[in-house]
Structure formats: C-alpha cells, structure tokens
C-alpha cells in the first residue's frame, strides 16, 4: 500500500505531473514507487529518472529537485523539511537522512547502504560527493566539496573545488563537525564531536580538535579489534536473544547453521538463518533469509521478520549488505 499525503507533487520528465488531492482513487500506477512507500504532505519531487524503494518514508515538506536521477533504496527514511538539490542523488537500503538535511551542488551525491545522517546536516556536491556503506554523521555537521568566496579578481588565493569521499564505516561522532573540501575520510575511522577536519584521515584512526589531529596513539584501545568468525557467530546469538525479547512473535524463527549449502534442510518454521558461510549457489525459498558472517551479505527477501531483524541490528550491532 502506498500512502501519499496532501499537496504532494511528483514531476517525472515525459509524464504529466502527479498532484495529490482528496481523490483516493487517483491513478498512481505510473509512478515508480515500490510497495509501502509513504510520502508526506507538501513534498515536491522533480526529476528525470525516479525510483523509491520498498518501505521508504519521505516525510512532509521535503523538496527534491534532481535534474537527472533520484534513486533511493528499500526501507529508507528522509526526515521532514529536507532539501535535495543535486543533479543525481542515489542511495542504497536502510539509509536514514534526518530532518532539515540540505544537499546541494552541481555534481552527483552518491550514498551506500546502512547510512545514518543526523538532522540539520549539509552535504555539498559542488564536486562529486561519495559516502560509503555504514557511515554515520552526527547532527549539524557539514561535508564540503568546495571552499570559495574571496574575490579572485582581487588576488584571493583561497579557492578549491574537489571531490570528497567518506569511506565505509567511518563515524563522524556527535555534532558540529566540518569535513573540508577534497578530503578522503578513511574506512572505519572516527572523527570526534566538534572537529574541523582539514587533512585526509587514514583508515581506522581517531581524530579530533580544531583543526583535527590524529589522537589514535593516545588512546588505550584502538577503535577496532580483530574478531574471529566464531566470535561473530556467538555475538549474533546474543543479539538474537535480545531480538526475541523485543519481538516475541518471532521466537524460534531464527536458526544458527554454521555452513549452508544447496542440500541444507531448513525447517519451514525458520525464516532467518545465521551462517558462518553461505555456500548455496541458488536462492533459498522466498521466505528464508540467510545472513552470511564471512561476506556480511544476505539474500534480500523483504519479509517482515527480515526487515524487523535488520532494523533491530542497525546501526551499532551489525550491518549487512544485500547480495
């Protein structure tokens, strides 16, 4: 079921504009929206190529003007009063963009999967902006691809436009962080709250301050430790018990099978399998999702229990990617 609020306007190049009103029978079949999409009141979407994935929610008063493409994955969330003004905006599944996000520029903004961005953030795409899977960005933070204002005609030497990349699982903590133009923020790094980042950040380091400096060596523990598949397997067992406490209706529907292959027999009462390795070459039955701890992948089935389980794991427990 698709829910579209009042005064919603959707303009796709080559089609007559869709404008919602009180006529519940208005035809929306030509709109490229998957099931369970919700679009709040007074939202405007204008683009050439549109796709909004299953279960995605776009709240009220959003303005999305993407000249080329607006493509958002399954079970995403865009908070109220968000403005997205770039030629191309793409993101994967389970991306949360909270209220009053402002994304603008003349180049594409591309986001991966399982991303969380707090309210009142700025994503600037004067040059291409890329944000990898599993990134978290705290509230009131800014990510820039340009720095300019001083008058070039009068000899100002401060001018830069360059792509910015935030690699997967980077965590920009807390609030009021600034990522300067043309930087690469490395995989699994941590930027502490209130930091002004002016240099490239290597993977798995911790930076903080104004300007931000590398403080990894001062920490008692590194931000990540080595972890074995067996440890992951046992940890998932604890997560599943917590999941059952919140969703008792799913108790008994998650099974642990170390290796899954084509011949593995799974009870029909089981709808999620946690495996160290998924060796099956074919898709399992359409109501069974297998989470592979080696590849961190799962076969997306969009069942109720799968969606509930993924949302329970996000964002701090575990983040998986679809096959």
N, C-alpha and C positions, 0 to 999 in steps of 0.2 A: 504494500500500500504506500502510495506517495502522498505526502502532505505538503501542500503549497499554501502559504499564508496570503493575506490580502495585499493588494497593490504590488505584487511581485511582477517584475518584467524580465523576460528572458528573450534576448535577441541573438539569433544564430544567423550568420551570413547565408543568404539564399532562401531563408524561410520568413514567413510573416511573423512579426513579434508575438510572443505569448504574453498576455497581460491577465493576471488572475483577477477574479471578481467573485461575486456571491453565487455564481452558477457552478454548483458542484459537478455538473455533468460536462463541463468544458473539456474538450479533447486535449489530452496532453501526450498522447501516444507517440507523437513525432519527436518529443523531447528525449535526448539521450540520457535518461536518468534511470538508474537501477532501482530495484525494489527497496522499500523502506527509507527512501530519501525524504528528508524534511528541509524545507526552505522557509525561513521566517518572513514576517511581514516587511514590506517596503524594501526588499532586497532587489537589486538590479544585477543581471549578468549579461554581458555583451561580449561576444567572441565569434570567431570563425569556426572553431572546432571545439566542441563541448563534450565532456564525459564526466558524470558524477557517479561515484561507485555506490555499491550496496550499503545501506545503513548509515550513509553520511548525513550529517546535520550541518546546515548553514543557518545561523541564527538571523535575527531581524536586523534591518538597516545596513546590510553589507552592500558594498559597491565593488563589483568585479568587472573590470574592463580589460580584457586580454585580446589584443588585435588578432593574434594567430591561434592560440590554444589555451583552454582551461581544462585540465585533466586531473581529477582528484580521485584517489583510490577508495577502497572499501572501508567503512566504519571510521571515517574521519570526522573531525569537528572543526568548524570555523565559528568563532565567537562573534557576538553582535558588534556592529559598527566597525567591522574590518574593511579595509580598502586594499584591493589588489589591482595595481595599475602597471602591469608589465605586458610585453607582447606575448610571452608564453609563461604559464605557471603550471608546473607538474609536481605531483607528489604521490607517494605510494600509500599503502594501507596504514590505518591506525595512526594518523598524524593529527595532533591537536594544536590548533592555532587559536589562542585565546583572544578575548575581546580587544578591540581597538588596535589590532595589528595594522601597520602601514607598510605595504610592499610596493615600491615604485622603481621605475627606471626604463631604459630603452632596450635592455637585453633580457634573455630568459632567466627565470629563477626556478631552479630545479631542486626538489627535496626528495629524499629517500623515504624509507619506511620507519614507523615507530618513533616519530619525532615529536617532541613536546616543546612548544614555544609559549612563554607566558604573555600576559596582557601588556599592551602598550609598547610592544617592540617595534623596531624599524628594521626592515630588510631592504637594502638598497641594491638595485641592479643597473646602475649606470654602465657597468661592465657585467659579464656573466657572473651569477652567484650560484654556488653549488653547496648544498648541505647534505651530508651523508646520513646513512641509516643510523637510528638510535641516538641522534644528537638531542641534547636538552639545552634550552636557552632560557635563562631567568627573566623575570619581568623587567620592563623599562630598559632593555638592552638594545644596542644598535650594532648592526653589521653593515659596513660600508664597502663600496667598490669605487668611491671617488672622494677626493678631497680637493676642493677648489672654491675660491671666491675672490681672492686677491686679484687685482686688475693686472692682467698680463701686459697690457699696453704701457703700464707704468712700471714694468720691470719686476713684478712679483714672481718669485721663483718657486713658490709653494703650489704645485699643481700635480695631481696624479689621478689617473683613471686606470684601473687594473682589476682583473678577475679576483674574487675572493673565494676560498674553498675552506669549508669546515668538514673535516673528515669524520668517518663514522665513529659513533660512541663518544665523541667529545662532549664535555659537560661544562657549560658556561653557567656558573653557580649563582644563585641568589638574584641580584638585581643591579641595575645601573652599570652594566658593563659596556665597553666600547671596543669593537674589533675594527681596527683601522684598515685602510684600503690596500688591496692586493696581497693579503696575507694568506698563508696556509696554516690552519689550526689542526694539529696532528691528531691522529687516531688515539682515542682513549685518554686524551689529555684533560686536565681540569683547570679551569680559569676561575679564580676565587672572586667572590662578590665585590663589586665596585672597582674592577680592574680596567685599566686603559691599555689595551694590547697594541703595541706598535712594531712588534717583530714576529717573524714566523715562530710557531710553537712546535717543538718536536713531539712525536708521539709519546704517550704515557709519562708526561711530565706535569708538574703542578706549577702554575704561575699566578702571581698576584701583585697588586700595587699599582701606583700611578707614577711613572709608567710601569707596566707589569714586568717582573723579572722572574727567572726560574728559581723556585724555592724547593725543588724536589729533594736536594741533598740535605736540607734542614729537617725534613720530615722523618719521623721514626719509622713509618711504613710507606712503601711505595703505593701509588693509587691502585695497582692491580698486583695480584699474586698468581703464580702458576696454580692451575687447578686441573685435576685429572677427570677423565670421563666418569670414573666410578664416583668421585666426589659430586659431580654434577647430578649423577643418577640418584644418589642418596638425598641431595638437596631438593631435587624435584619431588621426592617422596614427601618431604616435609611441606613443600608448597601445596601438594595435592590435599594433604590433610587440612591445611588452612582453607583451601578452596571448598572442601566439603562442609566445613563449619559455616561458611557464608552461604553456600548453595547446597543444602542437604538433599534437595531433589535429584542431584546428580551423583549421589553416593553410589559407588560400585560401578560407575560407567567409565572409569579411568583404569587402565591396566598398565603394568610395567613388564615389558618383554625385551630382554637385552638386545636380541637381534631379530629383526623382522625380515622375512623373505617371502617369495611367492607362495610357498607352501604353509606359511604360518596360519594356524587355525585360531581365530579370534571369536570369542563368544558374541552373539548378536546383541547381548545386553551391554557390551562395551562399545563406546563411541569415541574414545580417545586412547591412544597407545603412546606411552613414553618409551623410546628405544635408544639404546646406545648407538645402534646402527640400523638404518632402514635400507635393506638390500633388495627390497622388492622392485622389480623392473616395471611393473604395471601399477596403475592406481588401485588402491583397495576399494572396497564397496563405498558407495557415495555417502554413507552416514558414518564413516570411520576416518578419523584424522590421526596421522602418525607424526609425532614430534621427534625429530632425529637430533640427538645431542651432539653428534660428531659434526654434522654440517650446519646445525642450527636452522634447519629448514623444516617445513611442514607442508603437507598437501592440502591446500585450501578447499574446504567443502562448504563453508558458510553455514554450518549447522548452529543451532542455538547454543549447545554446550561448547563448541569450538570458540565462538565469539565471546561467550562469558569467560572461558578459561584464559584466552589471550588478554582480555581486558583486565582480568584479575592479576595476571603476571606483569603487565605493564605498570610502571615503566622500570621500576627498580629491581624486580625479581628476575625476570628473564625476557629477552626479546628475540623472537624467531622471525624468519623471513619465509614467505611462500615459495614453493618450488618454482 
